[in-house]
Amino acid sequence: MLQVGDKAPDFKLPTTGGQELTLADALEKFRALVFLFYVLDFTGG
């Protein structure tokens, strides 16, 4: 489990353009990022 101050492990996410973006690639390109995970968007109820 991550603790406050730990670096996030590298991971891949699909882009809206159909490609994959890794955390490492994004940090190299943008230097600072905010990822928002909104898991309830496609759930019922």
mmCIF entry with sequence, helices, sheets and N, C-alpha, C, O atoms, coordinates in Angstrom:
data_MODEL
# 
_entry.id   MODEL 
# 
_entity.id                         1 
_entity.type                       polymer 
_entity.pdbx_number_of_molecules   1 
# 
_entity_poly.entity_id                      1 
_entity_poly.type                           'polypeptide(L)' 
_entity_poly.nstd_linkage                   no 
_entity_poly.nstd_monomer                   no 
_entity_poly.pdbx_seq_one_letter_code       MLQVGDKAPDFKLPTTGGQELTLADALEKFRALVFLFYVLDFTGG 
_entity_poly.pdbx_seq_one_letter_code_can   MLQVGDKAPDFKLPTTGGQELTLADALEKFRALVFLFYVLDFTGG 
_entity_poly.pdbx_strand_id                 A 
# 
loop_
_entity_poly_seq.entity_id 
_entity_poly_seq.num 
_entity_poly_seq.mon_id 
_entity_poly_seq.hetero 
1 1  MET n 
1 2  LEU n 
1 3  GLN n 
1 4  VAL n 
1 5  GLY n 
1 6  ASP n 
1 7  LYS n 
1 8  ALA n 
1 9  PRO n 
1 10 ASP n 
1 11 PHE n 
1 12 LYS n 
1 13 LEU n 
1 14 PRO n 
1 15 THR n 
1 16 THR n 
1 17 GLY n 
1 18 GLY n 
1 19 GLN n 
1 20 GLU n 
1 21 LEU n 
1 22 THR n 
1 23 LEU n 
1 24 ALA n 
1 25 ASP n 
1 26 ALA n 
1 27 LEU n 
1 28 GLU n 
1 29 LYS n 
1 30 PHE n 
1 31 ARG n 
1 32 ALA n 
1 33 LEU n 
1 34 VAL n 
1 35 PHE n 
1 36 LEU n 
1 37 PHE n 
1 38 TYR n 
1 39 VAL n 
1 40 LEU n 
1 41 ASP n 
1 42 PHE n 
1 43 THR n 
1 44 GLY n 
1 45 GLY n 
# 
_struct_asym.id          A 
_struct_asym.entity_id   1 
# 
_struct_conf.conf_type_id            HELX_P 
_struct_conf.id                      HELX_P1 
_struct_conf.pdbx_PDB_helix_id       AA1 
_struct_conf.beg_label_comp_id       LEU 
_struct_conf.beg_label_asym_id       A 
_struct_conf.beg_label_seq_id        23 
_struct_conf.pdbx_beg_PDB_ins_code   ? 
_struct_conf.end_label_comp_id       PHE 
_struct_conf.end_label_asym_id       A 
_struct_conf.end_label_seq_id        30 
_struct_conf.pdbx_end_PDB_ins_code   ? 
_struct_conf.beg_auth_comp_id        LEU 
_struct_conf.beg_auth_asym_id        A 
_struct_conf.beg_auth_seq_id         23 
_struct_conf.end_auth_comp_id        PHE 
_struct_conf.end_auth_asym_id        A 
_struct_conf.end_auth_seq_id         30 
_struct_conf.pdbx_PDB_helix_class    1 
_struct_conf.details                 ? 
_struct_conf.pdbx_PDB_helix_length   8 
# 
_struct_conf_type.id          HELX_P 
_struct_conf_type.criteria    ? 
_struct_conf_type.reference   ? 
# 
_struct_sheet.id               AA1 
_struct_sheet.type             ? 
_struct_sheet.number_strands   2 
_struct_sheet.details          ? 
# 
_struct_sheet_order.sheet_id     AA1 
_struct_sheet_order.range_id_1   1 
_struct_sheet_order.range_id_2   2 
_struct_sheet_order.offset       ? 
_struct_sheet_order.sense        anti-parallel 
# 
loop_
_struct_sheet_range.sheet_id 
_struct_sheet_range.id 
_struct_sheet_range.beg_label_comp_id 
_struct_sheet_range.beg_label_asym_id 
_struct_sheet_range.beg_label_seq_id 
_struct_sheet_range.pdbx_beg_PDB_ins_code 
_struct_sheet_range.end_label_comp_id 
_struct_sheet_range.end_label_asym_id 
_struct_sheet_range.end_label_seq_id 
_struct_sheet_range.pdbx_end_PDB_ins_code 
_struct_sheet_range.beg_auth_comp_id 
_struct_sheet_range.beg_auth_asym_id 
_struct_sheet_range.beg_auth_seq_id 
_struct_sheet_range.end_auth_comp_id 
_struct_sheet_range.end_auth_asym_id 
_struct_sheet_range.end_auth_seq_id 
AA1 1 LYS A 12 ? PRO A 14 ? LYS A 12 PRO A 14 
AA1 2 GLU A 20 ? THR A 22 ? GLU A 20 THR A 22 
# 
loop_
_atom_site.group_PDB 
_atom_site.id 
_atom_site.type_symbol 
_atom_site.label_atom_id 
_atom_site.label_alt_id 
_atom_site.label_comp_id 
_atom_site.label_asym_id 
_atom_site.label_entity_id 
_atom_site.label_seq_id 
_atom_site.pdbx_PDB_ins_code 
_atom_site.Cartn_x 
_atom_site.Cartn_y 
_atom_site.Cartn_z 
_atom_site.occupancy 
_atom_site.B_iso_or_equiv 
_atom_site.pdbx_formal_charge 
_atom_site.auth_seq_id 
_atom_site.auth_comp_id 
_atom_site.auth_asym_id 
_atom_site.auth_atom_id 
_atom_site.pdbx_PDB_model_num 
ATOM 1   N N  . MET A 1 1  ? 0.837   -1.167 0.000   1.00 0.00 ? 1  MET A N  1 
ATOM 2   C CA . MET A 1 1  ? 0.000   0.000  0.000   1.00 0.00 ? 1  MET A CA 1 
ATOM 3   C C  . MET A 1 1  ? 0.894   1.246  0.000   1.00 0.00 ? 1  MET A C  1 
ATOM 4   O O  . MET A 1 1  ? 1.922   1.281  0.676   1.00 0.00 ? 1  MET A O  1 
ATOM 5   N N  . LEU A 1 2  ? 0.501   2.241  -0.746  1.00 0.00 ? 2  LEU A N  1 
ATOM 6   C CA . LEU A 1 2  ? 1.248   3.492  -0.795  1.00 0.00 ? 2  LEU A CA 1 
ATOM 7   C C  . LEU A 1 2  ? 1.015   4.295  0.470   1.00 0.00 ? 2  LEU A C  1 
ATOM 8   O O  . LEU A 1 2  ? -0.069  4.278  1.052   1.00 0.00 ? 2  LEU A O  1 
ATOM 9   N N  . GLN A 1 3  ? 2.036   4.983  0.871   1.00 0.00 ? 3  GLN A N  1 
ATOM 10  C CA . GLN A 1 3  ? 1.960   5.883  2.009   1.00 0.00 ? 3  GLN A CA 1 
ATOM 11  C C  . GLN A 1 3  ? 2.100   7.312  1.498   1.00 0.00 ? 3  GLN A C  1 
ATOM 12  O O  . GLN A 1 3  ? 2.580   7.532  0.387   1.00 0.00 ? 3  GLN A O  1 
ATOM 13  N N  . VAL A 1 4  ? 1.688   8.268  2.298   1.00 0.00 ? 4  VAL A N  1 
ATOM 14  C CA . VAL A 1 4  ? 1.839   9.677  1.931   1.00 0.00 ? 4  VAL A CA 1 
ATOM 15  C C  . VAL A 1 4  ? 3.306   9.946  1.623   1.00 0.00 ? 4  VAL A C  1 
ATOM 16  O O  . VAL A 1 4  ? 4.187   9.610  2.414   1.00 0.00 ? 4  VAL A O  1 
ATOM 17  N N  . GLY A 1 5  ? 3.561   10.551 0.470   1.00 0.00 ? 5  GLY A N  1 
ATOM 18  C CA . GLY A 1 5  ? 4.925   10.871 0.061   1.00 0.00 ? 5  GLY A CA 1 
ATOM 19  C C  . GLY A 1 5  ? 5.547   9.837  -0.860  1.00 0.00 ? 5  GLY A C  1 
ATOM 20  O O  . GLY A 1 5  ? 6.575   10.112 -1.479  1.00 0.00 ? 5  GLY A O  1 
ATOM 21  N N  . ASP A 1 6  ? 4.945   8.637  -0.968  1.00 0.00 ? 6  ASP A N  1 
ATOM 22  C CA . ASP A 1 6  ? 5.457   7.606  -1.879  1.00 0.00 ? 6  ASP A CA 1 
ATOM 23  C C  . ASP A 1 6  ? 5.186   8.014  -3.324  1.00 0.00 ? 6  ASP A C  1 
ATOM 24  O O  . ASP A 1 6  ? 4.201   8.690  -3.620  1.00 0.00 ? 6  ASP A O  1 
ATOM 25  N N  . LYS A 1 7  ? 6.074   7.593  -4.212  1.00 0.00 ? 7  LYS A N  1 
ATOM 26  C CA . LYS A 1 7  ? 5.827   7.798  -5.633  1.00 0.00 ? 7  LYS A CA 1 
ATOM 27  C C  . LYS A 1 7  ? 4.898   6.708  -6.135  1.00 0.00 ? 7  LYS A C  1 
ATOM 28  O O  . LYS A 1 7  ? 4.995   5.557  -5.710  1.00 0.00 ? 7  LYS A O  1 
ATOM 29  N N  . ALA A 1 8  ? 4.005   7.068  -7.031  1.00 0.00 ? 8  ALA A N  1 
ATOM 30  C CA . ALA A 1 8  ? 3.071   6.101  -7.605  1.00 0.00 ? 8  ALA A CA 1 
ATOM 31  C C  . ALA A 1 8  ? 3.831   5.133  -8.507  1.00 0.00 ? 8  ALA A C  1 
ATOM 32  O O  . ALA A 1 8  ? 4.769   5.536  -9.195  1.00 0.00 ? 8  ALA A O  1 
ATOM 33  N N  . PRO A 1 9  ? 3.436   3.862  -8.511  1.00 0.00 ? 9  PRO A N  1 
ATOM 34  C CA . PRO A 1 9  ? 4.065   2.917  -9.443  1.00 0.00 ? 9  PRO A CA 1 
ATOM 35  C C  . PRO A 1 9  ? 3.659   3.249  -10.871 1.00 0.00 ? 9  PRO A C  1 
ATOM 36  O O  . PRO A 1 9  ? 2.594   3.818  -11.112 1.00 0.00 ? 9  PRO A O  1 
ATOM 37  N N  . ASP A 1 10 ? 4.517   2.889  -11.809 1.00 0.00 ? 10 ASP A N  1 
ATOM 38  C CA . ASP A 1 10 ? 4.213   3.162  -13.213 1.00 0.00 ? 10 ASP A CA 1 
ATOM 39  C C  . ASP A 1 10 ? 3.023   2.320  -13.652 1.00 0.00 ? 10 ASP A C  1 
ATOM 40  O O  . ASP A 1 10 ? 2.900   1.163  -13.253 1.00 0.00 ? 10 ASP A O  1 
ATOM 41  N N  . PHE A 1 11 ? 2.153   2.890  -14.466 1.00 0.00 ? 11 PHE A N  1 
ATOM 42  C CA . PHE A 1 11 ? 1.003   2.174  -14.998 1.00 0.00 ? 11 PHE A CA 1 
ATOM 43  C C  . PHE A 1 11 ? 0.664   2.722  -16.363 1.00 0.00 ? 11 PHE A C  1 
ATOM 44  O O  . PHE A 1 11 ? 1.137   3.789  -16.752 1.00 0.00 ? 11 PHE A O  1 
ATOM 45  N N  . LYS A 1 12 ? -0.172  1.975  -17.100 1.00 0.00 ? 12 LYS A N  1 
ATOM 46  C CA . LYS A 1 12 ? -0.602  2.377  -18.444 1.00 0.00 ? 12 LYS A CA 1 
ATOM 47  C C  . LYS A 1 12 ? -2.087  2.668  -18.425 1.00 0.00 ? 12 LYS A C  1 
ATOM 48  O O  . LYS A 1 12 ? -2.859  1.991  -17.745 1.00 0.00 ? 12 LYS A O  1 
ATOM 49  N N  . LEU A 1 13 ? -2.481  3.690  -19.183 1.00 0.00 ? 13 LEU A N  1 
ATOM 50  C CA . LEU A 1 13 ? -3.889  4.027  -19.363 1.00 0.00 ? 13 LEU A CA 1 
ATOM 51  C C  . LEU A 1 13 ? -4.155  4.244  -20.846 1.00 0.00 ? 13 LEU A C  1 
ATOM 52  O O  . LEU A 1 13 ? -3.303  4.775  -21.558 1.00 0.00 ? 13 LEU A O  1 
ATOM 53  N N  . PRO A 1 14 ? -5.333  3.836  -21.315 1.00 0.00 ? 14 PRO A N  1 
ATOM 54  C CA . PRO A 1 14 ? -5.681  4.120  -22.713 1.00 0.00 ? 14 PRO A CA 1 
ATOM 55  C C  . PRO A 1 14 ? -6.038  5.597  -22.862 1.00 0.00 ? 14 PRO A C  1 
ATOM 56  O O  . PRO A 1 14 ? -6.641  6.191  -21.968 1.00 0.00 ? 14 PRO A O  1 
ATOM 57  N N  . THR A 1 15 ? -5.667  6.175  -23.983 1.00 0.00 ? 15 THR A N  1 
ATOM 58  C CA . THR A 1 15 ? -6.019  7.556  -24.263 1.00 0.00 ? 15 THR A CA 1 
ATOM 59  C C  . THR A 1 15 ? -7.282  7.592  -25.111 1.00 0.00 ? 15 THR A C  1 
ATOM 60  O O  . THR A 1 15 ? -7.691  6.568  -25.659 1.00 0.00 ? 15 THR A O  1 
ATOM 61  N N  . THR A 1 16 ? -7.894  8.743  -25.220 1.00 0.00 ? 16 THR A N  1 
ATOM 62  C CA . THR A 1 16 ? -9.078  8.872  -26.068 1.00 0.00 ? 16 THR A CA 1 
ATOM 63  C C  . THR A 1 16 ? -8.729  8.702  -27.536 1.00 0.00 ? 16 THR A C  1 
ATOM 64  O O  . THR A 1 16 ? -9.616  8.476  -28.360 1.00 0.00 ? 16 THR A O  1 
ATOM 65  N N  . GLY A 1 17 ? -7.447  8.807  -27.877 1.00 0.00 ? 17 GLY A N  1 
ATOM 66  C CA . GLY A 1 17 ? -6.994  8.610  -29.253 1.00 0.00 ? 17 GLY A CA 1 
ATOM 67  C C  . GLY A 1 17 ? -6.663  7.167  -29.590 1.00 0.00 ? 17 GLY A C  1 
ATOM 68  O O  . GLY A 1 17 ? -6.204  6.879  -30.695 1.00 0.00 ? 17 GLY A O  1 
ATOM 69  N N  . GLY A 1 18 ? -6.893  6.238  -28.631 1.00 0.00 ? 18 GLY A N  1 
ATOM 70  C CA . GLY A 1 18 ? -6.649  4.833  -28.896 1.00 0.00 ? 18 GLY A CA 1 
ATOM 71  C C  . GLY A 1 18 ? -5.229  4.370  -28.637 1.00 0.00 ? 18 GLY A C  1 
ATOM 72  O O  . GLY A 1 18 ? -4.886  3.236  -28.973 1.00 0.00 ? 18 GLY A O  1 
ATOM 73  N N  . GLN A 1 19 ? -4.399  5.207  -28.055 1.00 0.00 ? 19 GLN A N  1 
ATOM 74  C CA . GLN A 1 19 ? -3.026  4.824  -27.734 1.00 0.00 ? 19 GLN A CA 1 
ATOM 75  C C  . GLN A 1 19 ? -2.929  4.536  -26.242 1.00 0.00 ? 19 GLN A C  1 
ATOM 76  O O  . GLN A 1 19 ? -3.911  4.676  -25.513 1.00 0.00 ? 19 GLN A O  1 
ATOM 77  N N  . GLU A 1 20 ? -1.743  4.131  -25.786 1.00 0.00 ? 20 GLU A N  1 
ATOM 78  C CA . GLU A 1 20 ? -1.506  3.933  -24.360 1.00 0.00 ? 20 GLU A CA 1 
ATOM 79  C C  . GLU A 1 20 ? -0.554  5.006  -23.860 1.00 0.00 ? 20 GLU A C  1 
ATOM 80  O O  . GLU A 1 20 ? 0.377   5.403  -24.560 1.00 0.00 ? 20 GLU A O  1 
ATOM 81  N N  . LEU A 1 21 ? -0.796  5.466  -22.652 1.00 0.00 ? 21 LEU A N  1 
ATOM 82  C CA . LEU A 1 21 ? 0.063   6.459  -22.012 1.00 0.00 ? 21 LEU A CA 1 
ATOM 83  C C  . LEU A 1 21 ? 0.509   5.893  -20.681 1.00 0.00 ? 21 LEU A C  1 
ATOM 84  O O  . LEU A 1 21 ? -0.322  5.474  -19.875 1.00 0.00 ? 21 LEU A O  1 
ATOM 85  N N  . THR A 1 22 ? 1.818   5.875  -20.439 1.00 0.00 ? 22 THR A N  1 
ATOM 86  C CA . THR A 1 22 ? 2.321   5.420  -19.149 1.00 0.00 ? 22 THR A CA 1 
ATOM 87  C C  . THR A 1 22 ? 2.529   6.625  -18.246 1.00 0.00 ? 22 THR A C  1 
ATOM 88  O O  . THR A 1 22 ? 2.696   7.750  -18.717 1.00 0.00 ? 22 THR A O  1 
ATOM 89  N N  . LEU A 1 23 ? 2.517   6.379  -16.968 1.00 0.00 ? 23 LEU A N  1 
ATOM 90  C CA . LEU A 1 23 ? 2.767   7.445  -16.006 1.00 0.00 ? 23 LEU A CA 1 
ATOM 91  C C  . LEU A 1 23 ? 4.151   8.054  -16.235 1.00 0.00 ? 23 LEU A C  1 
ATOM 92  O O  . LEU A 1 23 ? 4.311   9.273  -16.182 1.00 0.00 ? 23 LEU A O  1 
ATOM 93  N N  . ALA A 1 24 ? 5.137   7.217  -16.486 1.00 0.00 ? 24 ALA A N  1 
ATOM 94  C CA . ALA A 1 24 ? 6.501   7.708  -16.714 1.00 0.00 ? 24 ALA A CA 1 
ATOM 95  C C  . ALA A 1 24 ? 6.563   8.626  -17.933 1.00 0.00 ? 24 ALA A C  1 
ATOM 96  O O  . ALA A 1 24 ? 7.195   9.681  -17.886 1.00 0.00 ? 24 ALA A O  1 
ATOM 97  N N  . ASP A 1 25 ? 5.910   8.227  -19.023 1.00 0.00 ? 25 ASP A N  1 
ATOM 98  C CA . ASP A 1 25 ? 5.892   9.054  -20.240 1.00 0.00 ? 25 ASP A CA 1 
ATOM 99  C C  . ASP A 1 25 ? 5.195   10.387 -19.993 1.00 0.00 ? 25 ASP A C  1 
ATOM 100 O O  . ASP A 1 25 ? 5.661   11.433 -20.444 1.00 0.00 ? 25 ASP A O  1 
ATOM 101 N N  . ALA A 1 26 ? 4.076   10.342 -19.274 1.00 0.00 ? 26 ALA A N  1 
ATOM 102 C CA . ALA A 1 26 ? 3.323   11.560 -18.991 1.00 0.00 ? 26 ALA A CA 1 
ATOM 103 C C  . ALA A 1 26 ? 4.119   12.508 -18.108 1.00 0.00 ? 26 ALA A C  1 
ATOM 104 O O  . ALA A 1 26 ? 4.113   13.718 -18.337 1.00 0.00 ? 26 ALA A O  1 
ATOM 105 N N  . LEU A 1 27 ? 4.806   11.975 -17.097 1.00 0.00 ? 27 LEU A N  1 
ATOM 106 C CA . LEU A 1 27 ? 5.608   12.827 -16.219 1.00 0.00 ? 27 LEU A CA 1 
ATOM 107 C C  . LEU A 1 27 ? 6.787   13.439 -16.959 1.00 0.00 ? 27 LEU A C  1 
ATOM 108 O O  . LEU A 1 27 ? 7.172   14.577 -16.690 1.00 0.00 ? 27 LEU A O  1 
ATOM 109 N N  . GLU A 1 28 ? 7.358   12.689 -17.889 1.00 0.00 ? 28 GLU A N  1 
ATOM 110 C CA . GLU A 1 28 ? 8.466   13.215 -18.691 1.00 0.00 ? 28 GLU A CA 1 
ATOM 111 C C  . GLU A 1 28 ? 7.986   14.361 -19.571 1.00 0.00 ? 28 GLU A C  1 
ATOM 112 O O  . GLU A 1 28 ? 8.695   15.351 -19.757 1.00 0.00 ? 28 GLU A O  1 
ATOM 113 N N  . LYS A 1 29 ? 6.797   14.224 -20.103 1.00 0.00 ? 29 LYS A N  1 
ATOM 114 C CA . LYS A 1 29 ? 6.261   15.226 -21.025 1.00 0.00 ? 29 LYS A CA 1 
ATOM 115 C C  . LYS A 1 29 ? 5.680   16.443 -20.293 1.00 0.00 ? 29 LYS A C  1 
ATOM 116 O O  . LYS A 1 29 ? 5.885   17.580 -20.716 1.00 0.00 ? 29 LYS A O  1 
ATOM 117 N N  . PHE A 1 30 ? 4.960   16.200 -19.202 1.00 0.00 ? 30 PHE A N  1 
ATOM 118 C CA . PHE A 1 30 ? 4.209   17.284 -18.564 1.00 0.00 ? 30 PHE A CA 1 
ATOM 119 C C  . PHE A 1 30 ? 4.762   17.723 -17.204 1.00 0.00 ? 30 PHE A C  1 
ATOM 120 O O  . PHE A 1 30 ? 4.401   18.802 -16.734 1.00 0.00 ? 30 PHE A O  1 
ATOM 121 N N  . ARG A 1 31 ? 5.601   16.951 -16.570 1.00 0.00 ? 31 ARG A N  1 
ATOM 122 C CA . ARG A 1 31 ? 6.239   17.220 -15.279 1.00 0.00 ? 31 ARG A CA 1 
ATOM 123 C C  . ARG A 1 31 ? 5.297   17.200 -14.085 1.00 0.00 ? 31 ARG A C  1 
ATOM 124 O O  . ARG A 1 31 ? 5.727   16.807 -13.001 1.00 0.00 ? 31 ARG A O  1 
ATOM 125 N N  . ALA A 1 32 ? 4.057   17.593 -14.218 1.00 0.00 ? 32 ALA A N  1 
ATOM 126 C CA . ALA A 1 32 ? 3.085   17.525 -13.121 1.00 0.00 ? 32 ALA A CA 1 
ATOM 127 C C  . ALA A 1 32 ? 1.744   17.077 -13.689 1.00 0.00 ? 32 ALA A C  1 
ATOM 128 O O  . ALA A 1 32 ? 1.323   17.551 -14.745 1.00 0.00 ? 32 ALA A O  1 
ATOM 129 N N  . LEU A 1 33 ? 1.080   16.173 -12.996 1.00 0.00 ? 33 LEU A N  1 
ATOM 130 C CA . LEU A 1 33 ? -0.166  15.599 -13.499 1.00 0.00 ? 33 LEU A CA 1 
ATOM 131 C C  . LEU A 1 33 ? -1.200  15.476 -12.386 1.00 0.00 ? 33 LEU A C  1 
ATOM 132 O O  . LEU A 1 33 ? -0.868  15.395 -11.203 1.00 0.00 ? 33 LEU A O  1 
ATOM 133 N N  . VAL A 1 34 ? -2.442  15.463 -12.795 1.00 0.00 ? 34 VAL A N  1 
ATOM 134 C CA . VAL A 1 34 ? -3.542  15.112 -11.901 1.00 0.00 ? 34 VAL A CA 1 
ATOM 135 C C  . VAL A 1 34 ? -4.364  14.060 -12.624 1.00 0.00 ? 34 VAL A C  1 
ATOM 136 O O  . VAL A 1 34 ? -4.891  14.317 -13.706 1.00 0.00 ? 34 VAL A O  1 
ATOM 137 N N  . PHE A 1 35 ? -4.476  12.886 -12.038 1.00 0.00 ? 35 PHE A N  1 
ATOM 138 C CA . PHE A 1 35 ? -5.318  11.832 -12.595 1.00 0.00 ? 35 PHE A CA 1 
ATOM 139 C C  . PHE A 1 35 ? -6.569  11.729 -11.743 1.00 0.00 ? 35 PHE A C  1 
ATOM 140 O O  . PHE A 1 35 ? -6.495  11.665 -10.516 1.00 0.00 ? 35 PHE A O  1 
ATOM 141 N N  . LEU A 1 36 ? -7.702  11.714 -12.395 1.00 0.00 ? 36 LEU A N  1 
ATOM 142 C CA . LEU A 1 36 ? -8.973  11.592 -11.707 1.00 0.00 ? 36 LEU A CA 1 
ATOM 143 C C  . LEU A 1 36 ? -9.623  10.283 -12.145 1.00 0.00 ? 36 LEU A C  1 
ATOM 144 O O  . LEU A 1 36 ? -9.847  10.060 -13.335 1.00 0.00 ? 36 LEU A O  1 
ATOM 145 N N  . PHE A 1 37 ? -9.919  9.433  -11.190 1.00 0.00 ? 37 PHE A N  1 
ATOM 146 C CA . PHE A 1 37 ? -10.583 8.167  -11.464 1.00 0.00 ? 37 PHE A CA 1 
ATOM 147 C C  . PHE A 1 37 ? -12.011 8.279  -10.957 1.00 0.00 ? 37 PHE A C  1 
ATOM 148 O O  . PHE A 1 37 ? -12.245 8.371  -9.752  1.00 0.00 ? 37 PHE A O  1 
ATOM 149 N N  . TYR A 1 38 ? -12.954 8.272  -11.872 1.00 0.00 ? 38 TYR A N  1 
ATOM 150 C CA . TYR A 1 38 ? -14.363 8.401  -11.538 1.00 0.00 ? 38 TYR A CA 1 
ATOM 151 C C  . TYR A 1 38 ? -15.040 7.083  -11.899 1.00 0.00 ? 38 TYR A C  1 
ATOM 152 O O  . TYR A 1 38 ? -15.532 6.917  -13.015 1.00 0.00 ? 38 TYR A O  1 
ATOM 153 N N  . VAL A 1 39 ? -15.063 6.154  -10.955 1.00 0.00 ? 39 VAL A N  1 
ATOM 154 C CA . VAL A 1 39 ? -15.498 4.790  -11.245 1.00 0.00 ? 39 VAL A CA 1 
ATOM 155 C C  . VAL A 1 39 ? -17.024 4.629  -11.266 1.00 0.00 ? 39 VAL A C  1 
ATOM 156 O O  . VAL A 1 39 ? -17.510 3.616  -11.769 1.00 0.00 ? 39 VAL A O  1 
ATOM 157 N N  . LEU A 1 40 ? -17.775 5.564  -10.753 1.00 0.00 ? 40 LEU A N  1 
ATOM 158 C CA . LEU A 1 40 ? -19.226 5.407  -10.655 1.00 0.00 ? 40 LEU A CA 1 
ATOM 159 C C  . LEU A 1 40 ? -19.971 5.859  -11.907 1.00 0.00 ? 40 LEU A C  1 
ATOM 160 O O  . LEU A 1 40 ? -21.196 5.746  -11.952 1.00 0.00 ? 40 LEU A O  1 
ATOM 161 N N  . ASP A 1 41 ? -19.300 6.350  -12.890 1.00 0.00 ? 41 ASP A N  1 
ATOM 162 C CA . ASP A 1 41 ? -19.934 6.905  -14.071 1.00 0.00 ? 41 ASP A CA 1 
ATOM 163 C C  . ASP A 1 41 ? -20.807 5.893  -14.820 1.00 0.00 ? 41 ASP A C  1 
ATOM 164 O O  . ASP A 1 41 ? -21.892 6.245  -15.284 1.00 0.00 ? 41 ASP A O  1 
ATOM 165 N N  . PHE A 1 42 ? -20.360 4.671  -14.942 1.00 0.00 ? 42 PHE A N  1 
ATOM 166 C CA . PHE A 1 42 ? -21.075 3.667  -15.728 1.00 0.00 ? 42 PHE A CA 1 
ATOM 167 C C  . PHE A 1 42 ? -21.693 2.572  -14.875 1.00 0.00 ? 42 PHE A C  1 
ATOM 168 O O  . PHE A 1 42 ? -21.933 1.473  -15.377 1.00 0.00 ? 42 PHE A O  1 
ATOM 169 N N  . THR A 1 43 ? -21.955 2.835  -13.618 1.00 0.00 ? 43 THR A N  1 
ATOM 170 C CA . THR A 1 43 ? -22.575 1.842  -12.761 1.00 0.00 ? 43 THR A CA 1 
ATOM 171 C C  . THR A 1 43 ? -24.047 2.168  -12.549 1.00 0.00 ? 43 THR A C  1 
ATOM 172 O O  . THR A 1 43 ? -24.440 3.334  -12.545 1.00 0.00 ? 43 THR A O  1 
ATOM 173 N N  . GLY A 1 44 ? -24.834 1.155  -12.378 1.00 0.00 ? 44 GLY A N  1 
ATOM 174 C CA . GLY A 1 44 ? -26.255 1.356  -12.146 1.00 0.00 ? 44 GLY A CA 1 
ATOM 175 C C  . GLY A 1 44 ? -26.558 1.722  -10.696 1.00 0.00 ? 44 GLY A C  1 
ATOM 176 O O  . GLY A 1 44 ? -25.717 1.548  -9.814  1.00 0.00 ? 44 GLY A O  1 
ATOM 177 N N  . GLY A 1 45 ? -27.744 2.220  -10.463 1.00 0.00 ? 45 GLY A N  1 
ATOM 178 C CA . GLY A 1 45 ? -28.190 2.480  -9.099  1.00 0.00 ? 45 GLY A CA 1 
ATOM 179 C C  . GLY A 1 45 ? -27.942 3.827  -8.666  1.00 0.00 ? 45 GLY A C  1 
ATOM 180 O O  . GLY A 1 45 ? -28.269 4.182  -7.534  1.00 0.00 ? 45 GLY A O  1 
# 
